[in-house]
Structure formats: structure tokens, C-alpha cells
């Protein structure tokens, strides 16, 4: 069981689930509560049931877990070089068991997503996403991750898709349930969608940064087995400049948001961004610049993950500022 939990990257799956529930409970529901009070309309609330929302999150988690399994399945030899202590395929879990688990988990995850897409009138876009995502994760594991930046961008795009997928289900269901408010132009959730788009951009950039850091950490094994990742093609020094450049772009976007917070005198949000996002990003750039050993790169990857959690957790502050 412990080997299986390592195989599916349980902490990463918990972050994914945490992201989904934060968007629902710390973004959408507080905004709806505010609009409900303003409109004096007691029925205004989310329309996806708690069970169905849990199934939606479970669907995304299962597809991600299946992606981790198939990635380790095809990377057994590379992982023997890069991370021999954490490799569980052919040690704690047999290859045929891993492949069987991948197929079953993927089928259930995609099936749940397609069912919910049909139930909430999002059959075409939902079906496309829940079929395309597992396919991309398969091709990532077999081919794309060994190509220059393509695999990194695919994973970053899938990470950025999570907030948008939540809104794909939530927002149309609300608009459909209250046509009278929509026709009277009293119900506008564009502010929620705007925050979700910023989170999608944040997830894309922070995931892309982490993917390149992981490729640099895995330089030895990837080089031995003919991968063409950025550190191998362009060199580790160039990769450092790319990582630092992307981090500066992310810090710049957050800085623009801080300017808006400053103008509106939202000091709690301004302080949160400074202490839990901007300072860690500056420290990340320093650690990347000075990184030499695999342990240095591992720490940088862990730091990125902590920044990711910090960004998601900001919704607690956003919710409290609405109140």
C-alpha cells in the first residue's frame, strides 16, 4: 500500500483536490453569498451537488494518478539512475499490476467525468477534456517528456486546466438555474471567472517552472537514455536562466495584482502576497542560481510546491476580504 501511494504521488493528488475545493468553498460560494445578500434572493447558490462535486474532483484525481503510474511504468530504467530509492515498479509493485491499475483507474476517472459532463449539459467540451487528458498523459510518458519543452508545456497546460474545468461545470449550471436573474442582468459571475483565469495562469507558470527544475534534477538519467530535455539540449546554465526568467514573469504578474491591492488598500492581501509568494519566489531564484547538486534541485522543486500551496491558500484571505 505504501508503495502504491508513492507511485500515485499522494501529496500531489491532495494538492489537486485542495485546489478544487478551495475554488468552490473559498471563491464561488462566498461570492454567491455576497450576491445573494445584495439581490435578496435566498435561492442563489451553487448547483453542483456536494456528491457530484466530489465525483468531479475524484475524476481529476484518478486521471492524474493514472498518469503518474504510466509515467513510472515507462521510466523504470531512467528512474534507476535518477531516483533509485523511490522507484517502486518491479520492487514493491509488479509491472503488470501497475499497467492494470493504470487502465482501471483511468477508465473510472474518465467515465466519471463524461457522466458528469452529460448530467450538467457539458457533454461535448467535458467529454473532449476527459478523453484528451488521459491520452496526453499517455503520450507524455511514452514520448513527449523526452522532447524539448513539449512535455513540460503539456503538463503545465493540464495543471492550468484544473481551475477552468471547475468553472466549466459550476458557472453554466448556476446561470441555467436562474434565467430570470440572467435575463435581468442581475447575475454576473465574471469576477469569479476572472479569478479562476488568474489561478489557471498561476498554475501554468508554476507547473512549467517545476517541470524544468525536475528535468534539471533528472539530468543524468535523461542523458543516459537519450532524452532531449532543456537541460540536455541547451545546458544547465541556460536552463537556470529560463527558470529564473519564468519566475520573474510570475513575480511580475503577482506584482501587478499587488499594485491593485495597494490602490484598493487591501493590506491583508498585499502582505500575504509579499510574505508567502513574492519572498519565496525571490528565494527560489537565488536557490536555482546557486544550485549545483541533485539535492539543491530537489529543494528547489519542493520550494515550488510550497509556493503553489501558498498561492491556492490565498483564497482563504480572498474569502475573508469579501466578508
C-alpha positions as CSV (number, residue, x, y, z in Angstrom):
1,X,0.0,0.0,0.0
2,X,2.8,2.4,0.8
3,X,4.5,1.6,-2.5
4,X,1.2,2.3,-4.3
5,X,0.8,5.7,-2.5
6,X,4.3,6.7,-3.6
7,X,3.5,5.5,-7.1
8,X,0.5,7.8,-7.5
9,X,2.2,10.8,-5.8
10,X,-0.4,11.2,-3.0
11,X,0.8,14.6,-1.9
12,X,0.4,16.0,-5.4
13,X,-3.1,14.5,-5.7
14,X,-4.1,16.1,-2.4
15,X,-2.9,19.5,-3.7
16,X,-5.1,19.0,-6.8
17,X,-8.2,18.1,-4.6
18,X,-7.4,21.0,-2.3
19,X,-7.3,23.4,-5.3
20,X,-10.8,22.2,-6.5
21,X,-12.4,22.6,-3.1
22,X,-10.8,26.0,-2.5
23,X,-12.2,27.3,-5.7
24,X,-15.7,26.1,-4.7
25,X,-15.7,26.9,-1.0
26,X,-13.4,29.9,-0.7
27,X,-14.2,31.6,-4.0
28,X,-17.5,30.7,-5.6
29,X,-19.7,30.2,-2.5
30,X,-18.5,33.4,-0.8
31,X,-19.1,35.4,-3.9
32,X,-22.6,33.9,-4.3
33,X,-23.4,34.6,-0.7
34,X,-22.5,38.2,-1.2
35,X,-24.6,38.5,-4.4
36,X,-27.4,36.6,-2.6
37,X,-27.5,39.2,0.1
38,X,-27.3,42.1,-2.4
39,X,-30.2,40.7,-4.5
40,X,-32.2,39.5,-1.5
41,X,-32.5,36.2,-3.4
42,X,-32.3,33.3,-1.0
43,X,-32.2,30.5,-3.6
44,X,-28.9,31.7,-5.3
45,X,-26.3,29.1,-4.6
46,X,-24.1,26.5,-6.4
47,X,-26.0,23.9,-8.4
48,X,-23.5,21.1,-8.5
49,X,-24.4,18.8,-5.6
50,X,-21.7,18.0,-3.0
51,X,-21.6,14.4,-4.1
52,X,-21.3,15.3,-7.8
53,X,-18.5,17.8,-7.0
54,X,-16.7,15.2,-5.0
55,X,-17.0,12.9,-8.0
56,X,-15.7,15.6,-10.3
57,X,-12.6,16.1,-8.1
58,X,-12.3,12.3,-7.8
59,X,-12.3,12.0,-11.6
60,X,-9.5,14.5,-12.0
61,X,-7.5,12.9,-9.2
62,X,-7.9,9.4,-10.7
63,X,-6.8,10.6,-14.2
64,X,-3.7,12.3,-12.6
65,X,-3.0,9.2,-10.5
66,X,-3.2,7.1,-13.7
67,X,-0.8,9.5,-15.4
68,X,1.8,9.1,-12.6
69,X,1.5,5.3,-12.8
70,X,2.1,5.1,-16.6
71,X,4.9,7.7,-16.3
72,X,6.8,5.5,-13.8
73,X,5.9,2.4,-15.9
74,X,7.8,3.7,-18.9
75,X,10.6,5.3,-16.8
76,X,11.8,2.3,-14.9
77,X,15.3,2.4,-16.3
78,X,15.6,6.2,-16.1
79,X,14.4,6.2,-12.5
80,X,17.0,3.6,-11.6
81,X,19.5,6.3,-12.3
82,X,17.6,9.4,-11.2
83,X,15.9,8.2,-8.1
84,X,16.6,4.6,-7.3
85,X,15.4,4.9,-3.7
86,X,11.9,6.0,-4.7
87,X,11.3,3.7,-7.7
88,X,8.6,1.2,-6.8
89,X,8.0,-0.5,-10.2
90,X,9.4,-4.1,-10.1
91,X,10.2,-3.6,-6.4
92,X,7.0,-3.1,-4.4
93,X,4.7,-3.3,-7.5
94,X,4.9,-5.6,-10.5
95,X,4.8,-4.1,-13.9
96,X,1.6,-5.9,-15.0
97,X,-0.1,-4.8,-11.8
98,X,0.9,-1.2,-12.5
99,X,-0.4,-1.3,-16.0
100,X,-3.6,-2.9,-14.9
101,X,-4.1,-0.3,-12.2
102,X,-3.4,2.5,-14.8
103,X,-6.1,1.1,-17.1
104,X,-8.8,0.6,-14.4
105,X,-8.1,4.0,-12.7
106,X,-8.1,5.9,-16.0
107,X,-11.3,4.2,-17.1
108,X,-13.2,5.0,-13.9
109,X,-11.8,8.6,-13.8
110,X,-12.7,9.4,-17.5
111,X,-16.1,7.6,-17.1
112,X,-17.0,9.7,-14.1
113,X,-16.0,12.9,-15.9
114,X,-18.0,12.0,-19.0
115,X,-21.1,11.1,-16.9
116,X,-20.9,14.4,-15.1
117,X,-20.5,16.3,-18.4
118,X,-23.7,14.7,-19.6
119,X,-25.5,15.3,-16.4
120,X,-24.7,19.0,-16.3
121,X,-25.1,19.8,-20.0
122,X,-21.4,20.0,-20.8
123,X,-21.2,16.8,-22.7
124,X,-19.1,17.9,-25.7
125,X,-16.4,20.0,-24.0
126,X,-16.4,17.7,-21.0
127,X,-16.0,14.6,-23.0
128,X,-13.3,16.1,-25.1
129,X,-11.3,17.1,-21.9
130,X,-11.8,13.8,-20.1
131,X,-10.7,11.8,-23.2
132,X,-7.9,14.1,-24.2
133,X,-6.3,14.5,-20.8
134,X,-5.6,10.7,-20.3
135,X,-4.4,10.5,-23.9
136,X,-1.9,13.4,-23.4
137,X,-0.6,11.9,-20.2
138,X,0.0,8.6,-22.1
139,X,1.8,10.3,-24.9
140,X,3.7,12.4,-22.4
141,X,5.0,9.3,-20.7
142,X,5.9,7.4,-23.9
143,X,7.3,10.3,-26.0
144,X,6.6,13.9,-25.2
145,X,8.6,14.1,-21.9
146,X,11.7,13.2,-23.8
147,X,11.3,16.1,-26.2
148,X,12.5,19.7,-25.8
149,X,9.9,21.6,-23.7
150,X,6.8,20.0,-25.3
151,X,6.2,17.6,-22.4
152,X,6.8,20.4,-19.9
153,X,4.2,22.6,-21.6
154,X,1.7,19.8,-21.8
155,X,1.8,19.1,-18.1
156,X,1.7,22.9,-17.3
157,X,-1.4,23.2,-19.6
158,X,-3.1,20.3,-17.8
159,X,-2.3,21.9,-14.5
160,X,-3.8,25.2,-15.6
161,X,-6.9,23.5,-16.9
162,X,-8.0,22.5,-13.4
163,X,-9.5,25.9,-12.3
164,X,-11.1,26.3,-15.7
165,X,-12.6,22.9,-15.6
166,X,-14.2,23.6,-12.2
167,X,-15.8,26.8,-13.6
168,X,-16.9,24.9,-16.8
169,X,-19.2,22.8,-14.5
170,X,-20.1,25.4,-11.9
171,X,-20.9,28.6,-13.7
172,X,-23.1,27.4,-16.5
173,X,-25.2,25.3,-14.0
174,X,-25.8,28.5,-12.0
175,X,-26.7,30.6,-15.0
176,X,-29.1,27.8,-16.2
177,X,-30.8,27.6,-12.8
178,X,-31.6,31.3,-12.6
179,X,-32.6,32.5,-16.0
180,X,-34.7,35.3,-14.6
181,X,-31.6,36.9,-12.9
182,X,-29.6,36.4,-16.0
183,X,-32.2,38.0,-18.3
184,X,-32.5,40.9,-15.9
185,X,-28.7,41.2,-16.0
186,X,-28.6,40.9,-12.2
187,X,-26.4,37.8,-12.1
188,X,-22.8,38.4,-13.3
189,X,-20.1,35.9,-12.2
190,X,-17.4,37.3,-14.5
191,X,-15.4,38.3,-11.4
192,X,-15.3,34.7,-10.3
193,X,-14.2,33.6,-13.8
194,X,-11.5,36.3,-13.8
195,X,-10.0,35.0,-10.5
196,X,-10.2,31.4,-11.9
197,X,-8.3,32.5,-15.0
198,X,-5.6,34.1,-12.9
199,X,-5.3,30.8,-11.0
200,X,-5.1,28.9,-14.3
201,X,-2.2,31.2,-15.4
202,X,-0.6,30.8,-12.0
203,X,-0.9,27.0,-12.1
204,X,0.5,27.0,-15.7
205,X,3.6,29.1,-14.9
206,X,4.4,27.5,-11.5
207,X,4.0,24.0,-13.0
208,X,6.2,24.9,-16.0
209,X,8.9,26.1,-13.6
210,X,8.7,23.0,-11.6
211,X,8.8,20.7,-14.7
212,X,12.0,22.3,-15.9
213,X,13.5,22.1,-12.4
214,X,12.7,18.4,-12.3
215,X,14.3,17.9,-15.7
216,X,17.5,19.5,-14.4
217,X,17.4,17.3,-11.3
218,X,17.0,14.3,-13.6
219,X,19.8,15.3,-15.9
220,X,22.0,12.2,-15.5
221,X,19.3,9.5,-16.2
222,X,17.7,11.5,-19.0
223,X,21.1,12.0,-20.7
224,X,21.9,8.3,-20.4
225,X,18.7,7.2,-22.1
226,X,18.6,9.7,-24.9
227,X,16.1,12.3,-23.7
228,X,16.2,15.8,-25.2
229,X,15.0,17.9,-22.3
230,X,16.0,21.6,-22.0
231,X,19.0,21.0,-19.6
232,X,20.4,18.4,-22.0
233,X,19.9,20.3,-25.3
234,X,20.7,23.9,-24.0
235,X,22.7,23.1,-20.9
236,X,22.1,23.6,-17.2
237,X,23.2,27.2,-17.2
238,X,20.7,28.1,-19.9
239,X,18.0,26.2,-18.0
240,X,18.7,28.3,-14.9
241,X,18.2,31.4,-16.9
242,X,14.9,30.1,-18.3
243,X,13.7,29.1,-14.8
244,X,14.7,32.5,-13.4
245,X,13.0,34.3,-16.3
246,X,9.7,32.4,-15.9
247,X,9.9,33.1,-12.1
248,X,10.4,36.8,-12.8
249,X,7.3,36.7,-15.1
250,X,5.2,35.1,-12.4
251,X,6.6,37.6,-9.8
252,X,5.7,40.5,-12.2
253,X,2.1,39.3,-12.6
254,X,1.8,39.0,-8.8
255,X,3.3,42.4,-8.5
256,X,0.7,43.9,-10.8
257,X,-2.0,42.3,-8.6
258,X,-0.3,43.8,-5.6
259,X,-0.5,47.2,-7.2
260,X,-4.3,46.8,-7.5
261,X,-4.3,45.7,-3.8
262,X,-2.4,48.8,-2.9
263,X,-4.8,51.0,-4.8
264,X,-7.7,49.4,-3.0
265,X,-5.9,49.5,0.3
266,X,-6.3,45.7,0.7
267,X,-3.3,45.4,3.1
268,X,-4.1,41.8,4.2
269,X,-3.8,40.6,0.6
270,X,-0.8,42.8,-0.1
271,X,1.0,41.4,2.9
272,X,0.1,37.8,2.1
273,X,1.4,38.1,-1.5
274,X,4.6,39.7,-0.2
275,X,5.4,37.2,2.6
276,X,4.1,33.9,1.2
277,X,4.6,34.4,-2.5
278,X,7.0,37.1,-3.6
279,X,9.7,36.5,-1.0
280,X,9.6,32.7,-1.6
281,X,9.9,33.4,-5.4
282,X,12.9,35.6,-4.8
283,X,14.4,32.9,-2.7
284,X,13.6,30.3,-5.4
285,X,15.6,32.4,-7.9
286,X,18.5,32.5,-5.6
287,X,18.4,28.7,-5.0
288,X,18.2,28.0,-8.7
289,X,21.0,30.4,-9.5
290,X,23.3,28.7,-6.9
291,X,22.1,25.1,-7.4
292,X,24.9,22.5,-8.1
293,X,23.8,19.1,-6.7
294,X,20.7,17.0,-7.1
295,X,19.8,17.9,-3.5
296,X,19.8,21.6,-4.5
297,X,17.4,20.9,-7.4
298,X,15.2,18.7,-5.2
299,X,14.9,21.5,-2.6
300,X,14.0,24.0,-5.4
301,X,11.3,21.6,-6.6
302,X,9.9,21.3,-3.1
303,X,10.0,25.1,-2.7
304,X,7.9,25.5,-5.9
305,X,5.4,23.1,-4.5
306,X,5.1,25.1,-1.3
307,X,4.7,28.3,-3.3
308,X,1.9,26.5,-5.2
309,X,0.1,25.7,-2.0
310,X,0.6,29.2,-0.8
311,X,-1.0,30.6,-3.9
312,X,-4.0,28.3,-3.6
313,X,-4.4,29.1,0.1
314,X,-4.7,32.8,-0.7
315,X,-8.4,32.1,-1.4
316,X,-8.8,32.0,2.4
317,X,-7.8,35.6,2.5
318,X,-9.8,36.5,-0.5
319,X,-12.9,35.0,1.1
320,X,-12.4,36.8,4.3
321,X,-11.9,40.1,2.5
322,X,-15.3,39.6,0.8
323,X,-16.8,39.2,4.2
